[in-house]
Amino acid sequence: MKRTHQGILLSGFPTCSQFLSYALAASVAGCLALRATAQEDKLEISADAVPTNTVVATVPVSAGPQFVIINSQDTFVYVVNSNNTVSAINTATNKVIGTWSAGATPLGLAVTPDGTQLYVTSSTAAGAVTILNASTGAVIKTIAVDGNPGFLQISPDGGSAFVPSDLTGTVTVIDTASQTIKTKISIGINADSVAFTPSGNFAYVTDPRGKEVAVIDTATLTVSHVLRIHAATGYVAVNPAGTQDVFVLDGADAAGIPQQITVIKGDKVIKTLTIRDAHIGFFAITPNGKYAYVPDTYHGGAPYNYVRLLNTTTYKDVGKMIQIGNKPLGVAIAHNGAYAYVTNYQDNTVSVIKISPAQ
């Protein structure tokens, strides 16, 4: 399976990196909407008490902000921009401290647990991971990996970076101490996104064209088992509260936008939610595991500017929609649960949402 250098699939099922290309080329962004099929739980407004969410700052960044992460210390937020740069935001001042070159077609971001190094994937056929000093943006090293690397992750202990490559269906494991490649793990036809369990014992890797999620045993660096999904898989996130819940964005409509959420617990698929009306972006789950903050990017055929909350136990929308900037794509939540950071692709900004009480 092949892609153009922008990440668009020439054939087969779309990946989340392909989705970002659609966002750039057609101003159609988003990965999900949150309503269930008739045979599944219907997502409705819940009466549960939810936190108050207030936009307290809007931070200008570079052109077309997309994916976003925050370091473990909650001191810096990092944003991938569509002009091949990464912006770093100081969370104490909500000011950009630097906008750094990040290689060709940057896509995925991960920061080491000690907050010193930033890993950035270049999603091109000649794949690479660029390691930056997380304070200054200086390039420390560039490591060649398999083509079209996607959403990488660094293990909770900080020892390894797992880099999925869509072109070859492999995961390149980088030793972060020596900054050298330890091994490559074949997981299927494609490999698009990685998420670790909080313990670090397992890594979930999506295989879009194979319609699968591979589960890697991180002790043996082998695939322990494979979960078959009904549709093309994309971005994956694990509940950080240790509930064993894994949320996978999957499915594709005629326009190539993912349309479903598959919920996995351990090694079993327990729920499938079918999308209606809206497309949403890369969500994030609160540290206590109770809520997912979900950017609603494209609704009813028109751009949108809201973040909604999903109760991760009932799978219901809860509380009030949070109005932010235009075409939100990604969310990162502080590890103290007090703030959420949302990229607004059309406005070239990041919205800062205060969560009260902290989650």
C-alpha positions as a Markdown table, in Angstrom:
| # | Residue | x | y | z |
|---|---|---|---|---|
| 1 | Met | 0.0 | 0.0 | 0.0 |
| 2 | Lys | 1.4 | 3.4 | -1.0 |
| 3 | Arg | 0.8 | 7.0 | -0.2 |
| 4 | Thr | 1.8 | 10.3 | -1.8 |
| 5 | His | 4.3 | 12.4 | 0.1 |
| 6 | Gln | 1.4 | 14.3 | 1.6 |
| 7 | Gly | 0.2 | 11.1 | 3.2 |
| 8 | Ile | -2.8 | 10.4 | 1.0 |
| 9 | Leu | -3.4 | 6.8 | 0.2 |
| 10 | Leu | -3.4 | 5.8 | -3.4 |
| 11 | Ser | -5.5 | 2.8 | -2.6 |
| 12 | Gly | -7.1 | 1.0 | 0.2 |
| 13 | Phe | -8.4 | 2.4 | 3.5 |
| 14 | Pro | -7.6 | 5.8 | 4.9 |
| 15 | Thr | -5.4 | 6.4 | 7.9 |
| 16 | Cys | -5.4 | 9.3 | 10.3 |
| 17 | Ser | -2.4 | 10.8 | 8.6 |
| 18 | Gln | -4.4 | 10.7 | 5.4 |
| 19 | Phe | -7.2 | 12.5 | 7.2 |
| 20 | Leu | -4.8 | 15.4 | 8.0 |
| 21 | Ser | -4.1 | 15.7 | 4.3 |
| 22 | Tyr | -7.8 | 16.0 | 3.6 |
| 23 | Ala | -7.9 | 18.7 | 6.1 |
| 24 | Leu | -5.2 | 20.7 | 4.3 |
| 25 | Ala | -6.4 | 20.1 | 0.8 |
| 26 | Ala | -10.1 | 20.3 | 1.2 |
| 27 | Ser | -10.7 | 22.0 | 4.6 |
| 28 | Val | -12.6 | 19.0 | 5.7 |
| 29 | Ala | -11.2 | 17.8 | 9.0 |
| 30 | Gly | -12.1 | 15.4 | 11.8 |
| 31 | Cys | -12.1 | 11.9 | 12.7 |
| 32 | Leu | -15.4 | 11.1 | 14.5 |
| 33 | Ala | -18.9 | 12.0 | 15.6 |
| 34 | Leu | -20.5 | 10.5 | 18.6 |
| 35 | Arg | -23.9 | 8.9 | 18.0 |
| 36 | Ala | -24.5 | 5.2 | 18.2 |
| 37 | Thr | -26.3 | 2.9 | 15.8 |
| 38 | Ala | -29.9 | 1.8 | 16.5 |
| 39 | Gln | -28.6 | -1.5 | 17.9 |
| 40 | Glu | -26.1 | 0.2 | 20.1 |
| 41 | Asp | -26.4 | 2.7 | 23.0 |
| 42 | Lys | -27.6 | 6.0 | 21.6 |
| 43 | Leu | -25.5 | 8.9 | 22.7 |
| 44 | Glu | -27.6 | 11.5 | 24.4 |
| 45 | Ile | -27.1 | 14.2 | 26.9 |
| 46 | Ser | -26.5 | 12.7 | 30.4 |
| 47 | Ala | -27.7 | 14.3 | 33.6 |
| 48 | Asp | -24.3 | 13.4 | 35.3 |
| 49 | Ala | -22.5 | 16.3 | 37.0 |
| 50 | Val | -19.7 | 17.5 | 34.8 |
| 51 | Pro | -16.9 | 19.9 | 35.2 |
| 52 | Thr | -17.2 | 23.6 | 34.3 |
| 53 | Asn | -15.2 | 24.4 | 31.2 |
| 54 | Thr | -14.1 | 28.0 | 30.5 |
| 55 | Val | -11.9 | 29.2 | 27.7 |
| 56 | Val | -9.2 | 31.4 | 29.5 |
| 57 | Ala | -6.8 | 32.1 | 26.7 |
| 58 | Thr | -6.4 | 31.9 | 22.9 |
| 59 | Val | -2.8 | 31.5 | 21.8 |
| 60 | Pro | -1.7 | 32.4 | 18.2 |
| 61 | Val | 0.6 | 29.8 | 16.7 |
| 62 | Ser | 1.8 | 29.0 | 13.2 |
| 63 | Ala | -0.2 | 28.1 | 10.1 |
| 64 | Gly | -2.7 | 25.2 | 10.3 |
| 65 | Pro | -2.1 | 23.8 | 13.8 |
| 66 | Gln | -3.0 | 20.1 | 14.0 |
| 67 | Phe | -1.8 | 17.5 | 16.5 |
| 68 | Val | -1.0 | 18.6 | 20.0 |
| 69 | Ile | 0.7 | 17.1 | 23.2 |
| 70 | Ile | 1.7 | 18.3 | 26.6 |
| 71 | Asn | 4.8 | 17.2 | 28.6 |
| 72 | Ser | 4.6 | 15.2 | 31.9 |
| 73 | Gln | 5.5 | 18.3 | 33.9 |
| 74 | Asp | 2.6 | 20.3 | 32.4 |
| 75 | Thr | 5.0 | 23.1 | 31.6 |
| 76 | Phe | 5.0 | 23.0 | 27.8 |
| 77 | Val | 2.5 | 22.3 | 25.0 |
| 78 | Tyr | 3.8 | 21.3 | 21.6 |
| 79 | Val | 1.8 | 21.7 | 18.4 |
| 80 | Val | 2.4 | 20.3 | 14.9 |
| 81 | Asn | 1.7 | 23.0 | 12.2 |
| 82 | Ser | 1.0 | 22.4 | 8.6 |
| 83 | Asn | 3.9 | 24.5 | 7.5 |
| 84 | Asn | 6.5 | 21.9 | 8.7 |
| 85 | Thr | 7.0 | 23.5 | 12.1 |
| 86 | Val | 6.4 | 22.8 | 15.7 |
| 87 | Ser | 5.2 | 25.5 | 18.1 |
| 88 | Ala | 6.1 | 25.3 | 21.8 |
| 89 | Ile | 3.8 | 27.1 | 24.3 |
| 90 | Asn | 4.7 | 27.9 | 27.9 |
| 91 | Thr | 1.7 | 26.9 | 30.0 |
| 92 | Ala | 2.5 | 29.4 | 32.7 |
| 93 | Thr | 2.2 | 32.4 | 30.4 |
| 94 | Asn | 0.2 | 30.9 | 27.5 |
| 95 | Lys | 2.8 | 32.3 | 25.1 |
| 96 | Val | 4.7 | 30.7 | 22.3 |
| 97 | Ile | 8.4 | 30.4 | 23.2 |
| 98 | Gly | 9.5 | 29.2 | 19.9 |
| 99 | Thr | 8.5 | 27.9 | 16.5 |
| 100 | Trp | 10.9 | 25.3 | 15.2 |
| 101 | Ser | 11.6 | 23.5 | 12.0 |
| 102 | Ala | 10.5 | 19.9 | 12.3 |
| 103 | Gly | 11.4 | 18.2 | 9.1 |
| 104 | Ala | 9.2 | 17.5 | 6.0 |
| 105 | Thr | 5.5 | 16.8 | 6.7 |
| 106 | Pro | 5.6 | 16.5 | 10.5 |
| 107 | Leu | 2.7 | 14.5 | 11.8 |
| 108 | Gly | 3.2 | 12.7 | 15.2 |
| 109 | Leu | 4.7 | 14.1 | 18.4 |
| 110 | Ala | 6.0 | 12.5 | 21.6 |
| 111 | Val | 8.0 | 13.9 | 24.5 |
| 112 | Thr | 10.2 | 11.9 | 26.8 |
| 113 | Pro | 8.8 | 11.6 | 30.4 |
| 114 | Asp | 11.6 | 13.8 | 31.7 |
| 115 | Gly | 10.5 | 16.6 | 29.4 |
| 116 | Thr | 13.9 | 17.1 | 27.7 |
| 117 | Gln | 13.4 | 15.6 | 24.2 |
| 118 | Leu | 10.8 | 15.9 | 21.6 |
| 119 | Tyr | 10.3 | 13.2 | 18.9 |
| 120 | Val | 8.7 | 14.2 | 15.6 |
| 121 | Thr | 7.8 | 11.9 | 12.7 |
| 122 | Ser | 8.2 | 13.1 | 9.1 |
| 123 | Ser | 5.4 | 11.3 | 7.3 |
| 124 | Thr | 7.1 | 10.9 | 3.9 |
| 125 | Ala | 8.0 | 7.9 | 1.9 |
| 126 | Ala | 11.5 | 8.4 | 3.1 |
| 127 | Gly | 10.4 | 8.3 | 6.7 |
| 128 | Ala | 12.3 | 9.9 | 9.6 |
| 129 | Val | 12.1 | 10.7 | 13.3 |
| 130 | Thr | 13.7 | 14.1 | 14.3 |
| 131 | Ile | 14.7 | 14.4 | 17.9 |
| 132 | Leu | 14.6 | 18.0 | 19.2 |
| 133 | Asn | 15.7 | 19.6 | 22.4 |
| 134 | Ala | 12.3 | 20.2 | 24.0 |
| 135 | Ser | 13.4 | 23.6 | 25.4 |
| 136 | Thr | 15.3 | 25.1 | 22.5 |
| 137 | Gly | 14.1 | 23.3 | 19.4 |
| 138 | Ala | 17.7 | 22.4 | 18.5 |
| 139 | Val | 18.0 | 19.2 | 16.4 |
| 140 | Ile | 19.7 | 16.5 | 18.4 |
| 141 | Lys | 19.5 | 13.7 | 15.9 |
| 142 | Thr | 17.5 | 12.4 | 12.9 |
| 143 | Ile | 16.8 | 8.7 | 12.6 |
| 144 | Ala | 15.7 | 7.1 | 9.4 |
| 145 | Val | 12.7 | 4.8 | 9.8 |
| 146 | Asp | 10.3 | 3.0 | 7.4 |
| 147 | Gly | 8.2 | 5.1 | 5.1 |
| 148 | Asn | 5.2 | 7.3 | 6.2 |
| 149 | Pro | 5.6 | 7.1 | 10.0 |
| 150 | Gly | 2.5 | 8.1 | 11.9 |
| 151 | Phe | 1.5 | 8.8 | 15.5 |
| 152 | Leu | 4.5 | 7.5 | 17.6 |
| 153 | Gln | 4.5 | 7.1 | 21.4 |
| 154 | Ile | 7.3 | 6.9 | 24.0 |
| 155 | Ser | 6.9 | 4.1 | 26.6 |
| 156 | Pro | 5.8 | 5.2 | 30.1 |
| 157 | Asp | 9.3 | 4.4 | 31.5 |
| 158 | Gly | 10.9 | 6.5 | 28.8 |
| 159 | Gly | 13.1 | 3.8 | 27.5 |
| 160 | Ser | 11.7 | 3.2 | 24.0 |
| 161 | Ala | 9.9 | 5.1 | 21.2 |
| 162 | Phe | 7.5 | 3.1 | 19.2 |
| 163 | Val | 7.2 | 4.5 | 15.6 |
| 164 | Pro | 4.5 | 3.0 | 13.3 |
| 165 | Ser | 5.1 | 3.1 | 9.6 |
| 166 | Asp | 2.1 | 3.0 | 7.3 |
| 167 | Leu | 4.1 | 2.1 | 4.2 |
| 168 | Thr | 5.5 | -1.2 | 5.6 |
| 169 | Gly | 3.2 | -2.2 | 8.4 |
| 170 | Thr | 6.1 | -2.1 | 10.9 |
| 171 | Val | 6.8 | -0.6 | 14.3 |
| 172 | Thr | 10.4 | 0.7 | 14.7 |
| 173 | Val | 11.5 | 0.5 | 18.3 |
| 174 | Ile | 14.1 | 3.2 | 19.2 |
| 175 | Asp | 16.2 | 3.0 | 22.3 |
| 176 | Thr | 15.9 | 6.6 | 23.7 |
| 177 | Ala | 19.1 | 6.4 | 25.7 |
| 178 | Ser | 21.4 | 5.5 | 22.8 |
| 179 | Gln | 19.0 | 7.0 | 20.1 |
| 180 | Thr | 19.5 | 3.9 | 18.0 |
| 181 | Ile | 17.0 | 1.4 | 16.5 |
| 182 | Lys | 16.6 | -1.7 | 18.7 |
| 183 | Thr | 14.3 | -3.7 | 16.4 |
| 184 | Lys | 11.4 | -3.6 | 14.0 |
| 185 | Ile | 8.1 | -5.4 | 14.6 |
| 186 | Ser | 5.8 | -6.4 | 11.8 |
| 187 | Ile | 2.2 | -5.9 | 12.7 |
| 188 | Gly | 0.3 | -6.2 | 9.4 |
| 189 | Ile | -0.3 | -4.3 | 6.2 |
| 190 | Asn | -0.1 | -0.8 | 7.7 |
| 191 | Ala | 0.8 | 0.8 | 11.0 |
| 192 | Asp | -0.7 | 4.2 | 11.8 |
| 193 | Ser | -0.9 | 4.9 | 15.5 |
| 194 | Val | 0.5 | 3.6 | 18.9 |
| 195 | Ala | -0.8 | 3.9 | 22.4 |
| 196 | Phe | 0.7 | 2.3 | 25.6 |
| 197 | Thr | -1.2 | 0.9 | 28.5 |
| 198 | Pro | -0.4 | 3.0 | 31.7 |
| 199 | Ser | 1.8 | 0.1 | 33.0 |
| 200 | Gly | 3.7 | 0.0 | 29.7 |
| 201 | Asn | 3.3 | -3.7 | 29.5 |
| 202 | Phe | 1.4 | -3.5 | 26.2 |
| 203 | Ala | 1.2 | -1.3 | 23.1 |
| 204 | Tyr | -1.8 | -1.1 | 20.9 |
| 205 | Val | -1.1 | -0.4 | 17.2 |
| 206 | Thr | -3.7 | 0.2 | 14.5 |
| 207 | Asp | -3.5 | -1.5 | 11.1 |
| 208 | Pro | -5.9 | 0.5 | 8.9 |
| 209 | Arg | -6.0 | -1.6 | 5.8 |
| 210 | Gly | -5.9 | -4.8 | 7.8 |
| 211 | Lys | -8.8 | -3.6 | 9.9 |
| 212 | Glu | -7.0 | -4.8 | 12.9 |
| 213 | Val | -5.4 | -3.6 | 16.2 |
| 214 | Ala | -2.2 | -5.5 | 17.1 |
| 215 | Val | -1.2 | -5.8 | 20.7 |
| 216 | Ile | 2.5 | -5.8 | 21.3 |
| 217 | Asp | 4.0 | -7.3 | 24.5 |
| 218 | Thr | 6.7 | -4.8 | 25.3 |
| 219 | Ala | 8.8 | -7.2 | 27.3 |
| 220 | Thr | 9.3 | -9.6 | 24.4 |
| 221 | Leu | 8.7 | -7.0 | 21.6 |
| 222 | Thr | 6.4 | -9.4 | 19.8 |
| 223 | Val | 2.8 | -9.3 | 18.8 |
| 224 | Ser | 0.9 | -11.2 | 21.5 |
| 225 | His | -2.5 | -11.1 | 19.8 |
| 226 | Val | -4.5 | -9.3 | 17.1 |
| 227 | Leu | -8.0 | -7.8 | 17.5 |
| 228 | Arg | -10.1 | -7.8 | 14.3 |
| 229 | Ile | -12.1 | -4.6 | 13.8 |
| 230 | His | -15.1 | -4.3 | 11.5 |
| 231 | Ala | -13.6 | -1.3 | 9.6 |
| 232 | Ala | -10.3 | 0.5 | 8.8 |
| 233 | Thr | -8.6 | 1.6 | 12.1 |
| 234 | Gly | -7.0 | 4.9 | 12.7 |
| 235 | Tyr | -5.9 | 6.9 | 15.8 |
| 236 | Val | -5.8 | 5.0 | 19.1 |
| 237 | Ala | -5.9 | 6.3 | 22.7 |
| 238 | Val | -5.8 | 4.4 | 26.0 |
| 239 | Asn | -7.7 | 5.5 | 29.1 |
| 240 | Pro | -4.9 | 6.8 | 31.4 |
| 241 | Ala | -6.7 | 5.8 | 34.6 |
| 242 | Gly | -5.8 | 2.1 | 34.2 |
| 243 | Thr | -9.3 | 0.8 | 33.3 |
| 244 | Gln | -7.9 | -1.1 | 30.3 |
| 245 | Asp | -10.2 | 0.8 | 28.0 |
| 246 | Val | -8.8 | 1.5 | 24.5 |
| 247 | Phe | -10.6 | 3.8 | 22.1 |
| 248 | Val | -10.0 | 3.4 | 18.4 |
| 249 | Leu | -11.2 | 5.8 | 15.6 |
| 250 | Asp | -12.2 | 3.7 | 12.7 |
| 251 | Gly | -14.4 | 3.2 | 9.7 |
| 252 | Ala | -14.6 | 5.4 | 6.6 |
| 253 | Asp | -17.2 | 7.1 | 4.5 |
| 254 | Ala | -17.0 | 7.9 | 0.8 |
| 255 | Ala | -15.0 | 11.0 | 1.6 |
| 256 | Gly | -12.5 | 9.0 | 3.5 |
| 257 | Ile | -13.4 | 10.4 | 7.0 |
| 258 | Pro | -13.4 | 7.9 | 9.8 |
| 259 | Gln | -16.9 | 7.3 | 11.2 |
| 260 | Gln | -16.8 | 4.9 | 14.1 |
| 261 | Ile | -15.4 | 4.4 | 17.6 |
| 262 | Thr | -14.4 | 1.0 | 18.7 |
| 263 | Val | -14.0 | 0.5 | 22.4 |
| 264 | Ile | -11.6 | -2.3 | 23.5 |
| 265 | Lys | -11.2 | -3.6 | 27.0 |
| 266 | Gly | -8.1 | -5.8 | 27.4 |
| 267 | Asp | -8.2 | -8.2 | 24.5 |
| 268 | Lys | -11.9 | -7.9 | 23.6 |
| 269 | Val | -14.0 | -5.4 | 21.5 |
| 270 | Ile | -16.9 | -4.4 | 23.8 |
| 271 | Lys | -18.6 | -1.5 | 22.0 |
| 272 | Thr | -18.9 | 0.0 | 18.5 |
| 273 | Leu | -20.3 | 3.5 | 18.1 |
| 274 | Thr | -21.4 | 4.6 | 14.6 |
| 275 | Ile | -20.9 | 8.2 | 13.6 |
| 276 | Arg | -23.7 | 10.5 | 12.5 |
| 277 | Asp | -23.8 | 14.1 | 11.3 |
| 278 | Ala | -20.5 | 15.3 | 12.6 |
| 279 | His | -16.8 | 14.6 | 12.3 |
| 280 | Ile | -14.5 | 15.1 | 15.2 |
| 281 | Gly | -10.8 | 15.2 | 15.7 |
| 282 | Phe | -8.1 | 13.7 | 17.9 |
| 283 | Phe | -9.6 | 13.5 | 21.4 |
| 284 | Ala | -7.9 | 13.2 | 24.7 |
| 285 | Ile | -9.0 | 11.5 | 28.0 |
| 286 | Thr | -8.8 | 13.1 | 31.4 |
| 287 | Pro | -6.3 | 11.7 | 33.8 |
| 288 | Asn | -9.1 | 10.3 | 36.1 |
| 289 | Gly | -10.4 | 8.5 | 33.0 |
| 290 | Lys | -14.0 | 9.9 | 33.3 |
| 291 | Tyr | -14.2 | 12.1 | 30.2 |
| 292 | Ala | -13.0 | 12.4 | 26.7 |
| 293 | Tyr | -12.7 | 16.0 | 25.4 |
| 294 | Val | -13.7 | 15.7 | 21.7 |
| 295 | Pro | -13.1 | 18.4 | 19.1 |
| 296 | Asp | -16.1 | 18.7 | 16.8 |
| 297 | Thr | -14.5 | 19.8 | 13.6 |
| 298 | Tyr | -17.1 | 19.4 | 10.9 |
| 299 | His | -20.8 | 19.2 | 11.5 |
| 300 | Gly | -23.7 | 18.8 | 9.1 |
| 301 | Gly | -21.6 | 19.7 | 6.1 |
| 302 | Ala | -20.1 | 22.9 | 7.6 |
| 303 | Pro | -17.1 | 23.8 | 9.7 |
| 304 | Tyr | -17.7 | 23.8 | 13.4 |
| 305 | Asn | -16.1 | 25.3 | 16.5 |
| 306 | Tyr | -17.0 | 23.3 | 19.6 |
| 307 | Val | -15.5 | 20.7 | 21.9 |
| 308 | Arg | -17.9 | 18.2 | 23.5 |
| 309 | Leu | -17.5 | 15.8 | 26.4 |
| 310 | Leu | -18.0 | 12.1 | 26.3 |
| 311 | Asn | -18.5 | 10.1 | 29.4 |
| 312 | Thr | -16.2 | 7.2 | 28.9 |
| 313 | Thr | -18.3 | 4.8 | 30.9 |
| 314 | Thr | -21.8 | 5.5 | 29.6 |
| 315 | Tyr | -20.6 | 6.7 | 26.1 |
| 316 | Lys | -23.0 | 9.7 | 26.4 |
| 317 | Asp | -22.3 | 13.3 | 25.6 |
| 318 | Val | -22.4 | 15.3 | 28.9 |
| 319 | Gly | -22.6 | 18.9 | 29.9 |
| 320 | Lys | -22.5 | 21.9 | 27.5 |
| 321 | Met | -20.6 | 22.2 | 24.3 |
| 322 | Ile | -17.5 | 24.4 | 24.7 |
| 323 | Gln | -17.2 | 27.0 | 22.0 |
| 324 | Ile | -13.7 | 27.5 | 20.8 |
| 325 | Gly | -12.0 | 28.5 | 17.5 |
| 326 | Asn | -12.8 | 27.2 | 14.0 |
| 327 | Lys | -12.1 | 23.6 | 12.9 |
| 328 | Pro | -10.5 | 22.2 | 16.0 |
| 329 | Leu | -8.4 | 19.2 | 15.2 |
| 330 | Gly | -6.6 | 18.0 | 18.3 |
| 331 | Val | -6.8 | 18.0 | 22.1 |
| 332 | Ala | -4.2 | 17.6 | 24.9 |
| 333 | Ile | -5.1 | 17.5 | 28.6 |
| 334 | Ala | -2.7 | 18.5 | 31.4 |
| 335 | His | -1.6 | 15.6 | 33.6 |
| 336 | Asn | -3.1 | 17.5 | 36.6 |
| 337 | Gly | -6.4 | 17.5 | 34.9 |
| 338 | Ala | -6.8 | 21.3 | 35.2 |
| 339 | Tyr | -6.5 | 22.4 | 31.5 |
| 340 | Ala | -7.3 | 21.3 | 28.0 |
| 341 | Tyr | -5.5 | 22.6 | 24.9 |
| 342 | Val | -7.2 | 22.5 | 21.6 |
| 343 | Thr | -5.8 | 23.3 | 18.1 |
| 344 | Asn | -7.9 | 25.5 | 15.9 |
| 345 | Tyr | -6.8 | 24.7 | 12.3 |
| 346 | Gln | -8.6 | 27.5 | 10.5 |
| 347 | Asp | -7.8 | 30.2 | 13.0 |
| 348 | Asn | -4.1 | 29.3 | 13.6 |
| 349 | Thr | -4.7 | 29.3 | 17.3 |
| 350 | Val | -4.8 | 27.1 | 20.4 |
| 351 | Ser | -7.7 | 27.5 | 22.8 |
| 352 | Val | -6.9 | 27.0 | 26.5 |
| 353 | Ile | -9.8 | 25.5 | 28.5 |
| 354 | Lys | -9.8 | 25.7 | 32.3 |
| 355 | Ile | -11.4 | 22.5 | 33.8 |
| 356 | Ser | -13.1 | 23.0 | 37.2 |
| 357 | Pro | -12.8 | 21.0 | 39.2 |
| 358 | Ala | -9.7 | 19.4 | 37.8 |
| 359 | Gln | -10.3 | 15.9 | 36.3 |
